[in-house]
Amino acid sequence: MRHFTRTIAIDWSGAKGSRHKGIAIAEARPGLPPRLVRPEHVWSRAEVAHWLASEAAKEPTLFGFDFSFAPPLIERGSYLPGEGVPTNARDFWAYVDGVADDVDFGAASFLEVAHRKHFYFGIADGVKADFVFFRQCDQRLNALGGRKTASAYDAIGAAQVAKASFSGMRLLHALDGTVAIWPMDDLREGHSAVVEIYTRIYILNAGLSGKKIRTTAELNVALASLGSHPVKLRKTPTDHQTDALVTAAGMLAHLAHPNAFDPPGLTPEIARAEGWTFGIV
């Protein structure tokens, strides 16, 4: 599926509130350096949803979000064992959206109140390892040496992904039917799609071992390794911006991989229940 004319990476945020400095958006096109989209703007999550729907209609675009599109299910048979919740991602997005009542697609009420016992917020909850479960694509990334260490049930610390992921599931519910969401949906030639991304994959693909890129010089080294032109930025980028820029360029490069949308290990069952991270092959 090389029909996409551009890739857009969105560094997401699950923080409370209605405006989020942690959101950054970057676009990559063949033959051009990647660029930040409205770099001075402080985005709301709802604003991102409206912007994406508008941009998706303009040209076939591959959008990437850095959150888990679903919690693990294959390993345990339930997203929230003992709760009787849906067993496919699309219905679970609707369930999360129906339970959470936070502003701007927030999900704190889902994690901290409605289903508190399933999430690790600190030592008072017990042993963290008891909360750490992974999806099939995460396990494959671990096997490949990608060091996927965060779990959708881990809700503490800077590296946690729970808050971003569950707010993201509310976003996916809002986008459902507007744009294809891979791999839950089939891709259609000439149409836009949304995929899950993990920035570390593309940093590793660029030959860098560090988790964060914090300078323009480091950023351009990574971009060159990914076959991209260098960027010229007016200000020192934030790590959210470098994540978005590297990932947009990495997504564009990964489109040429013969198994980009047909990775080994992805089955229809996994696609419906857990999804897959674009870039894990």
C-alpha positions in Angstrom: 0.0 0.0 0.0 2.3 2.8 -1.3 -0.5 5.1 -2.4 -0.2 7.3 0.7 1.1 10.7 -0.4 2.3 11.7 3.1 2.7 10.4 6.6 1.7 12.3 9.7 2.9 11.4 13.2 1.0 12.6 16.2 2.8 12.6 19.6 -0.2 12.1 21.9 -1.0 13.0 25.4 -3.3 11.5 28.0 -2.9 14.4 30.5 -5.9 15.9 32.3 -7.3 19.1 31.0 -8.3 20.5 27.6 -5.0 21.8 26.2 -1.9 19.7 26.1 1.7 20.9 25.5 2.6 17.2 25.1 0.9 16.9 21.7 3.1 17.5 18.6 2.3 16.8 15.0 4.8 16.3 12.1 4.3 15.6 8.4 6.7 13.9 6.0 6.5 13.8 2.2 8.8 12.1 -0.4 11.7 14.3 -1.4 11.1 16.9 1.3 12.3 17.4 4.9 9.6 16.6 7.5 7.9 19.6 9.0 6.1 20.4 12.2 2.4 21.3 11.9 1.6 24.4 13.9 4.6 24.1 16.2 3.6 27.0 18.4 0.1 25.8 18.9 -1.1 24.1 22.1 -3.5 21.4 20.9 -6.6 19.9 22.5 -7.4 16.3 21.7 -10.8 17.2 20.3 -9.1 19.7 18.0 -6.7 17.0 16.7 -9.7 14.8 15.9 -11.4 17.6 13.9 -8.1 18.5 12.1 -7.4 14.9 11.2 -10.9 14.3 9.8 -10.4 17.4 7.6 -6.9 16.5 6.5 -7.9 12.8 5.8 -10.4 14.0 3.2 -7.8 16.1 1.3 -5.4 13.4 0.1 -4.5 9.8 1.0 -2.6 10.2 4.3 -1.2 7.7 6.8 -1.7 9.1 10.3 0.1 7.6 13.3 -0.7 7.9 17.0 1.7 6.8 19.7 -0.7 5.0 22.0 -1.9 1.4 22.3 -5.1 1.0 20.3 -6.3 -1.7 22.7 -5.2 -3.4 25.9 -3.9 -7.0 25.8 -6.6 -9.6 25.4 -5.2 -12.8 23.8 -3.0 -13.5 26.8 -5.8 -13.4 29.4 -9.0 -13.7 27.4 -10.3 -10.3 28.6 -9.3 -6.7 28.6 -10.5 -6.3 32.2 -10.8 -9.8 33.7 -14.0 -10.3 35.7 -15.7 -7.2 34.3 -17.7 -8.6 31.4 -16.5 -6.0 29.0 -16.4 -6.3 25.2 -13.9 -8.6 23.6 -13.1 -6.7 20.4 -11.3 -3.4 20.1 -14.0 -1.4 18.3 -16.7 -2.3 20.9 -14.2 -1.7 23.7 -13.5 1.9 22.4 -17.3 2.6 22.6 -17.3 1.1 26.1 -14.4 3.3 27.3 -16.0 6.4 25.8 -19.3 5.6 27.5 -17.8 5.1 30.9 -15.2 8.0 30.9 -16.7 11.4 31.5 -13.6 13.6 31.4 -13.3 16.6 29.2 -11.4 16.5 25.9 -11.4 12.7 25.5 -9.7 12.3 28.9 -9.8 8.9 30.5 -8.8 9.5 34.1 -12.2 8.6 35.5 -12.0 5.3 33.7 -8.6 4.4 35.1 -8.9 6.1 38.5 -12.5 5.4 39.5 -14.5 3.0 37.3 -11.9 0.3 36.8 -9.2 1.3 39.4 -8.3 -2.2 40.5 -6.9 -3.1 37.0 -4.3 -0.3 36.9 -1.0 0.2 38.7 -0.6 3.7 40.3 2.1 2.9 42.8 3.4 0.6 45.5 0.2 0.7 47.5 -1.4 -1.4 44.6 1.0 -4.3 45.2 3.6 -5.8 43.0 3.9 -3.9 39.6 4.6 -7.1 37.8 1.1 -8.4 38.6 -0.3 -5.6 36.4 2.1 -5.9 33.4 0.6 -7.7 30.4 1.4 -7.3 26.8 -0.2 -7.6 23.4 1.0 -10.0 20.8 2.7 -7.3 18.8 4.5 -6.0 21.9 5.8 -9.5 22.6 7.1 -9.7 19.0 8.8 -6.4 19.4 10.4 -7.6 22.6 11.6 -10.8 20.8 13.1 -8.6 18.1 15.0 -6.5 20.6 12.8 -3.4 20.5 12.5 -3.3 24.3 8.8 -2.6 24.6 8.5 -2.2 28.4 5.4 -0.2 29.0 2.0 -1.9 29.6 -1.4 -0.4 29.0 -2.2 -1.2 32.7 0.8 0.8 34.0 -0.4 4.2 35.0 2.5 5.7 36.9 5.7 7.5 35.9 6.9 9.3 32.8 7.1 6.2 30.7 3.5 5.0 31.4 1.2 4.7 28.5 -2.2 3.9 30.2 -3.5 7.5 30.3 -2.6 8.3 26.7 -3.9 4.9 25.4 -7.3 5.0 27.1 -7.9 8.7 26.1 -6.8 7.6 22.6 -9.4 4.8 22.5 -12.0 7.5 23.0 -10.5 9.4 20.1 -10.6 6.2 17.9 -14.3 5.8 18.8 -14.9 9.3 17.6 -13.0 8.7 14.4 -14.6 5.3 13.7 -16.3 5.3 10.3 -14.6 8.6 9.3 -11.2 7.1 8.4 -9.9 3.5 8.2 -8.2 2.3 11.4 -5.6 -0.3 10.7 -5.5 -3.3 11.3 -9.1 -3.3 12.5 -10.2 -2.0 9.1 -9.0 -3.0 5.6 -7.1 -0.3 3.7 -8.6 1.2 0.6 -6.5 2.5 -2.3 -6.7 6.3 -2.4 -8.0 6.7 1.1 -6.5 7.8 4.3 -5.8 5.5 7.3 -4.8 5.7 11.0 -2.2 3.4 12.5 -0.5 2.9 15.9 3.1 4.0 16.1 6.0 3.6 18.6 8.7 6.2 18.2 11.5 4.0 19.6 11.1 1.7 16.5 12.2 4.5 14.2 14.9 5.7 16.5 16.4 2.2 16.5 15.9 2.0 12.7 18.0 5.2 12.5 20.8 3.5 14.4 20.4 5.5 17.6 20.1 3.7 20.9 18.8 6.6 23.1 15.2 6.9 23.9 15.0 10.7 23.3 16.4 13.1 20.7 16.8 16.6 22.2 18.8 18.6 19.6 18.4 19.5 16.0 21.8 18.0 15.2 20.8 14.6 16.7 17.5 14.9 14.9 19.2 15.4 11.5 21.5 12.4 12.1 18.4 10.3 12.7 16.6 11.7 9.7 19.6 11.1 7.4 19.7 7.4 8.5 16.0 7.1 7.6 16.6 8.5 4.1 15.1 11.9 4.9 16.3 15.5 4.2 17.5 17.5 7.2 15.3 20.0 8.9 15.9 23.7 9.8 14.1 24.7 12.9 13.8 28.2 14.4 13.9 27.0 17.9 15.4 24.0 19.8 12.8 21.3 19.5 11.0 19.6 22.4 11.4 15.9 22.7 7.7 15.6 21.7 8.5 17.4 18.4 11.6 15.3 17.7 9.6 12.2 18.4 7.0 13.3 15.9 9.5 14.4 13.2 11.5 11.1 13.4 8.4 9.0 13.4 6.8 10.8 10.4 10.0 10.2 8.5 10.3 6.6 9.7 6.7 5.8 8.8 7.4 7.2 5.2 10.5 4.9 4.9 8.6 1.9 6.3 5.9 2.2 3.6 8.5 0.6 1.2 8.7 -2.6 3.4 7.0 -5.5 1.7 5.4 -6.6 4.9 4.5 -3.1 6.2 0.8 -3.9 6.3 1.2 -7.7 6.4 3.5 -8.4 9.3 4.3 -12.0 10.4 2.1 -13.0 13.3 -0.8 -10.7 12.6 -4.0 -12.7 12.4 -7.6 -11.6 11.9 -8.2 -12.4 15.6 -5.3 -10.3 16.8 -6.4 -7.5 14.4 -9.9 -7.3 15.8 -8.9 -7.7 19.5 -5.5 -6.0 20.0 -4.4 -4.3 16.8 -0.7 -4.0 15.8 2.0 -1.4 15.8 3.0 -0.1 12.4 6.7 -0.8 12.1 6.8 -4.1 13.8 7.5 -6.8 11.2 
